[in-house]
Amino acid sequence: MPQAYFEHDADAGVIGRGATPEQAFAAAAAAMFALQGDLEAVGDSESVAVEFEEADLELALVAWLNTLLGQAKARGLELAHFRLTRDGNRWRGEGRGERWRRDLERGVEVKGATLTALSVRQGPDGWEARCVVDV
């Protein structure tokens, strides 16, 4: 049988901006989790800690986003507040949020951050971190 393909809209691009790469990464995490729900309605009673080593800024963005997403899913959380620090190649961060509750409006489920359109760069107005997430 011959192969065939079809197009579908199963991705979304997220962009985070900040004065530092860490701030841009935190903003990218907020953009990713905002696809899943209204971040302003999410409290901060639960937290997940993230720690990893990565020298490449672009791969660090994907690691950060996927680690947050994996921990949030495993614990049934929606995260809305993020912070990240870096010491050389070691990254340490936190996502704060709360358990999904019935009155939180659900958006689309994010399955993971990808390498598609992956970019972390410094511009005249600060840092920008972007990638495509699979929804």
Secondary structure, DSSP 4 states (H G I P E B T S, - for coil): ----------EEEEEEEESSHHHHHHHHHHHHHHTTB-GGG---SEEEEEEEE-SSHHHHHHHHHHHHHHHHHHHTEEEEEEEEEEETTEEEEEEEEEE--TTSPB-PPP-EE-STT-EEEEETTEEEEEEEEE-
